[in-house]
Amino acid sequence: MSETEQFWRKHLDAIDASGLTTKVYAEQNQLKAIELYKWRNHFRRQAERSRKQQSGFMRVNLESVQSRPAPLATSRPGTACTITLDDMRIELATLPPANWLRSLCLTARGDQ
């Protein structure tokens, strides 16, 4: 975090802790309320981008998969996605949402 971001983050945290309105806090600290609002929005957008990035994808380590001969591609017509876990095979007509796949991988790994 840059020094500028640290400066504004400190003030935004102080506003939350004080219970004052942003306008009153700005007046008491010789700051412009509009700048405080701008930086609050900046940090909210930054947090939202971070959440989207974290929940969208999951790293998959292919080395952890048991090595065995891969089955021939025998998916039925209309299958958009085939998932094989150990001896279980799941064929889906449409691609599932990324969060669903992430949950499936975590559950299969025993993390949930």
C-alpha positions in Angstrom: 0.0 0.0 0.0 1.4 3.4 -1.0 2.0 6.2 1.6 -1.0 8.1 0.1 -3.2 5.0 0.5 -2.0 4.5 4.1 -2.8 8.2 4.9 -6.4 7.9 3.6 -6.9 4.4 5.1 -5.9 5.8 8.5 -8.4 8.6 8.3 -11.2 6.3 7.0 -10.5 3.9 9.9 -10.6 6.8 12.3 -14.0 7.9 11.0 -15.4 4.5 11.6 -13.9 4.4 15.1 -15.1 7.9 16.0 -18.8 7.5 15.1 -18.6 10.9 13.5 -20.0 11.6 10.1 -17.5 12.0 7.3 -18.3 15.6 6.9 -17.8 16.4 10.6 -14.6 14.4 10.7 -13.3 16.2 7.6 -14.0 19.6 9.2 -12.3 18.7 12.4 -9.2 17.4 10.6 -8.9 20.1 7.9 -9.7 17.6 5.2 -12.1 17.7 2.2 -15.0 15.4 2.7 -15.1 14.8 -1.1 -11.6 13.3 -0.8 -12.6 11.0 2.0 -15.6 9.8 -0.1 -13.3 9.3 -3.1 -10.9 7.2 -1.2 -13.6 5.2 0.5 -14.9 4.3 -2.9 -11.4 3.5 -4.1 -10.9 1.0 -1.3 -14.3 -0.5 -1.8 -13.6 -1.1 -5.5 -10.2 -2.5 -4.7 -11.7 -5.0 -2.2 -14.4 -6.0 -4.7 -11.8 -6.7 -7.3 -9.8 -8.8 -4.8 -12.9 -10.8 -3.9 -13.8 -11.5 -7.5 -10.3 -12.6 -8.2 -10.1 -14.9 -5.2 -13.5 -16.6 -5.8 -13.2 -17.0 -9.6 -10.4 -19.5 -10.0 -8.6 -22.1 -8.1 -5.1 -23.4 -8.8 -5.2 -27.1 -9.8 -2.0 -29.2 -9.2 -2.1 -32.0 -11.8 0.8 -33.8 -10.2 -1.5 -34.7 -7.3 -3.8 -36.8 -9.6 -3.2 -40.5 -9.4 -1.4 -41.7 -12.5 -3.3 -44.2 -14.5 -4.1 -44.5 -18.2 -6.6 -41.8 -19.3 -9.9 -43.3 -20.6 -10.8 -42.7 -24.2 -12.9 -39.7 -24.8 -16.3 -41.3 -24.7 -18.5 -38.4 -23.7 -21.9 -38.5 -25.0 -23.1 -35.9 -27.5 -24.3 -32.8 -25.7 -21.7 -33.1 -22.9 -19.9 -29.8 -22.4 -17.9 -30.8 -19.4 -16.7 -34.2 -18.0 -15.2 -34.4 -14.5 -13.5 -37.6 -13.4 -12.8 -38.1 -9.7 -11.2 -41.4 -8.9 -13.7 -43.9 -10.2 -16.5 -41.4 -10.5 -17.3 -39.7 -13.8 -19.6 -36.7 -14.0 -20.9 -35.5 -17.4 -22.6 -32.1 -17.5 -24.6 -30.6 -20.4 -23.3 -27.0 -19.6 -20.2 -25.7 -17.9 -20.9 -25.2 -14.2 -20.2 -21.9 -12.4 -16.6 -21.5 -11.2 -17.6 -21.4 -7.5 -19.3 -24.8 -7.9 -16.2 -26.3 -9.5 -14.0 -24.8 -6.7 -16.3 -26.2 -4.0 -16.2 -29.6 -5.8 -12.4 -29.6 -5.9 -12.2 -28.5 -2.2 -14.6 -31.2 -1.1 -12.8 -33.9 -3.2 -9.5 -32.8 -1.6 -11.1 -33.0 1.9 -10.9 -29.2 2.6 -14.6 -28.8 3.3 
